[in-house]
Amino acid sequence: MSQVVAETMVRVEGVHKSYGTGAAAVHALRGVSFDVPRGELVALTGRSGSGKTTLLNIVGGLDAPDRGRIEIDGLDIAGLDEHGLLALRRDRVGFVFQSFGLIPILTAAENVGVPLRLRRADPREREERVELLLSLVGLADHAAQRPGELSGGQQQRVAIARALANSPSLLIADEPTGQLDAETGHSVMELLRAVVRSERVTALVATHDAALLDLADRVLELGDGRIVEP
């Protein structure tokens, strides 16, 4: 019987990235290569300074490698100009950061709706999508509250809903539980896993918390800018 091979969502080939020059150069990534199949939640782990954030920024089109190749959903992002990278980040990639990044004067619903406003989505479509996403992350009853009226875990749930607003194919989360207590962090990671299933997205999540790794489909460890082989 032939084996079904999962379609690749993220392909990273021989990626290098350094900051500075000469003896003072910091080699953040040293020939990193891996594939992420569509629909997987992959945890990226490693010590502080191992290159996790640099790698996520490059995969998400926020930074460029010195050399190497990145494909997102079959698209070689190295060949994109700034307009193309903006479209990538707007339409194909959703970002969740440790610091939540919500706009304080906006309600939870308004924060989730920001990407849809930027895309000039139809108001009725926007309202329906926001309502769906807040329900998905368990905050339907908190739509009118502002970030300062929400707990840290609730704010991160709003941030996840916002990241999903434009139906991205890839979700990138950089230490999304870093400012949360252990129980809340576990709940947020479980939510990310559920979102991968329900929204049919692929997720690449950096975390230093070993207790969360069992919630991932696969774990990649970075050490000294390289993938550590198991």
C-alpha positions as CSV (number, residue, x, y, z in Angstrom):
1,M,0.0,0.0,0.0
2,S,1.4,3.4,-0.9
3,Q,2.0,5.9,1.9
4,V,0.3,9.3,1.8
5,V,2.9,12.1,2.0
6,A,1.7,15.3,3.7
7,E,1.9,18.5,1.7
8,T,4.7,20.8,2.8
9,M,3.6,24.2,4.1
10,V,7.0,25.5,5.3
11,R,10.3,24.6,3.7
12,V,13.6,26.0,5.1
13,E,16.8,25.1,3.3
14,G,20.3,26.0,4.4
15,V,19.4,29.2,6.1
16,H,22.2,31.4,7.6
17,K,21.9,34.6,9.4
18,S,24.6,36.7,11.1
19,Y,24.6,40.1,12.7
20,G,27.7,42.3,12.7
21,T,31.0,41.6,10.9
22,G,34.4,40.2,11.6
23,A,35.3,38.8,15.0
24,A,32.3,40.6,16.6
25,A,29.8,38.9,14.3
26,V,27.0,36.9,15.9
27,H,26.0,33.9,13.9
28,A,22.3,33.5,14.8
29,L,21.6,30.7,12.3
30,R,24.1,28.3,10.8
31,G,22.6,26.3,7.9
32,V,19.1,25.5,9.3
33,S,16.9,23.1,7.2
34,F,13.5,21.5,8.0
35,D,10.1,21.0,6.5
36,V,6.7,21.5,8.2
37,P,3.7,19.6,6.7
38,R,0.4,21.4,6.3
39,G,-1.8,21.2,9.4
40,E,0.9,20.5,11.9
41,L,1.7,22.3,15.1
42,V,5.5,22.3,15.4
43,A,7.2,23.5,18.6
44,L,10.6,25.3,18.3
45,T,12.6,25.0,21.4
46,G,16.1,25.9,22.6
47,R,17.9,28.1,25.1
48,S,17.7,31.9,25.0
49,G,19.9,33.1,22.2
50,S,19.7,29.8,20.2
51,G,18.1,31.6,17.2
52,K,14.4,30.9,17.7
53,T,13.2,34.4,17.2
54,T,15.6,35.1,14.3
55,L,14.3,31.9,12.6
56,L,10.6,32.9,13.1
57,N,11.2,36.4,11.8
58,I,12.8,35.0,8.7
59,V,10.1,32.5,8.0
60,G,7.5,35.2,8.5
61,G,9.1,37.6,6.1
62,L,10.0,40.1,8.8
63,D,13.8,39.6,8.2
64,A,15.9,38.2,5.4
65,P,18.5,35.4,5.6
66,D,22.1,36.0,4.5
67,R,21.7,32.9,2.4
68,G,19.4,30.0,2.1
69,R,15.8,29.4,0.9
70,I,12.4,29.8,2.5
71,E,9.1,28.6,0.9
72,I,5.7,29.3,2.4
73,D,2.9,27.3,0.8
74,G,5.1,26.8,-2.3
75,L,6.0,30.5,-2.5
76,D,9.8,31.3,-2.5
77,I,9.8,34.4,-0.3
78,A,13.4,35.3,-1.1
79,G,12.2,36.7,-4.5
80,L,9.6,39.0,-3.0
81,D,9.9,42.8,-2.9
82,E,8.6,44.8,0.0
83,H,5.1,44.9,-1.5
84,G,5.2,41.1,-1.9
85,L,6.4,40.6,1.7
86,L,3.7,42.9,3.0
87,A,1.1,40.8,1.1
88,L,2.6,37.7,2.5
89,R,2.3,38.9,6.1
90,R,-1.2,40.3,5.5
91,D,-2.7,37.3,3.7
92,R,-0.8,34.2,4.4
93,V,0.9,34.5,7.8
94,G,-0.5,35.4,11.2
95,F,1.7,36.5,14.1
96,V,1.3,36.0,17.9
97,F,3.9,37.6,20.1
98,Q,4.8,37.3,23.8
99,S,3.7,40.9,24.5
100,F,0.2,40.5,23.1
101,G,0.5,43.8,21.1
102,L,-3.2,44.9,21.5
103,I,-4.3,48.5,21.0
104,P,-5.3,49.7,24.5
105,I,-8.1,52.0,23.4
106,L,-9.9,49.4,21.2
107,T,-12.2,46.7,22.5
108,A,-11.4,43.0,22.1
109,A,-13.7,42.9,19.0
110,E,-12.1,46.0,17.5
111,N,-8.6,44.6,18.0
112,V,-9.6,41.4,16.3
113,G,-11.1,43.4,13.4
114,V,-8.0,45.5,12.7
115,P,-6.6,43.2,10.0
116,L,-9.9,43.0,8.3
117,R,-10.2,46.8,8.3
118,L,-6.8,47.1,6.7
119,R,-8.0,44.7,4.0
120,R,-11.1,46.8,3.6
121,A,-13.3,43.8,4.2
122,D,-17.1,44.3,4.0
123,P,-18.4,45.5,7.4
124,R,-20.9,42.6,7.7
125,E,-18.2,40.1,6.8
126,R,-15.9,41.7,9.3
127,E,-18.4,41.6,12.1
128,E,-19.3,37.9,11.4
129,R,-15.6,36.9,11.3
130,V,-14.8,38.7,14.5
131,E,-17.8,37.2,16.3
132,L,-16.7,33.7,15.1
133,L,-13.1,34.1,16.2
134,L,-13.9,35.5,19.6
135,S,-16.2,32.5,20.1
136,L,-13.5,30.2,18.9
137,V,-11.1,31.5,21.6
138,G,-13.7,31.5,24.3
139,L,-14.2,35.2,24.6
140,A,-17.6,35.9,23.0
141,D,-18.8,37.5,26.2
142,H,-15.8,39.8,26.4
143,A,-16.1,41.5,23.0
144,A,-16.8,44.9,24.4
145,Q,-13.9,44.9,26.9
146,R,-10.6,46.7,26.4
147,P,-7.3,45.0,27.0
148,G,-6.8,46.6,30.4
149,E,-10.0,44.9,31.5
150,L,-8.8,41.5,30.5
151,S,-6.4,39.0,32.1
152,G,-3.1,38.2,30.5
153,G,-4.5,34.9,29.2
154,Q,-7.5,36.6,27.8
155,Q,-5.4,39.2,26.1
156,Q,-3.3,36.5,24.4
157,R,-6.5,34.8,23.3
158,V,-7.6,38.1,21.7
159,A,-4.1,38.3,20.0
160,I,-4.6,34.7,18.6
161,A,-8.0,35.6,17.3
162,R,-6.6,38.7,15.6
163,A,-3.8,36.7,14.1
164,L,-6.5,34.4,12.5
165,A,-8.6,37.3,11.2
166,N,-7.5,37.1,7.6
167,S,-7.5,33.2,7.5
168,P,-3.7,32.7,7.2
169,S,-2.3,29.4,6.2
170,L,0.6,29.7,8.6
171,L,0.5,30.9,12.3
172,I,3.8,32.0,13.8
173,A,3.9,32.4,17.6
174,D,7.0,33.6,19.4
175,E,6.9,32.6,23.1
176,P,3.1,33.1,23.3
177,T,3.0,31.9,26.9
178,G,6.1,33.7,28.1
179,Q,4.2,36.3,30.2
180,L,1.6,33.8,31.5
181,D,1.6,31.6,34.6
182,A,1.9,27.8,34.0
183,E,-1.8,27.0,34.0
184,T,-2.8,29.8,31.7
185,G,0.2,29.1,29.4
186,H,-0.9,25.5,29.1
187,S,-4.5,26.6,28.3
188,V,-3.2,29.0,25.6
189,M,-1.1,26.2,24.1
190,E,-4.1,23.9,24.1
191,L,-6.0,26.6,22.3
192,L,-3.3,26.9,19.6
193,R,-3.5,23.2,19.1
194,A,-7.3,23.3,18.8
195,V,-7.0,26.3,16.4
196,V,-4.7,24.3,14.1
197,R,-7.3,21.6,13.9
198,S,-10.4,23.8,13.5
199,E,-9.0,26.5,11.2
200,R,-6.8,24.0,9.3
201,V,-3.7,26.2,9.7
202,T,-0.1,25.2,10.2
203,A,1.6,26.6,13.3
204,L,5.3,27.2,14.2
205,V,5.5,28.0,17.9
206,A,8.7,29.0,19.8
207,T,8.6,28.1,23.5
208,H,11.1,27.6,26.3
209,D,8.6,25.7,28.4
210,A,9.3,22.0,28.3
211,A,5.8,21.3,29.9
212,L,4.2,22.5,26.7
213,L,6.1,20.4,24.2
214,D,3.8,17.4,24.5
215,L,1.0,19.4,23.0
216,A,2.9,19.8,19.7
217,D,2.8,17.3,16.8
218,R,6.6,17.6,16.5
219,V,9.4,19.4,18.3
220,L,12.5,21.0,16.7
221,E,15.3,22.0,19.0
222,L,17.7,24.8,18.1
223,G,21.2,25.0,19.6
224,D,23.9,27.5,18.6
225,G,22.0,28.4,15.5
226,R,21.6,24.8,14.3
227,I,18.8,22.1,14.5
228,V,19.8,19.6,17.2
229,E,19.4,16.1,15.9
230,P,17.5,13.8,18.3
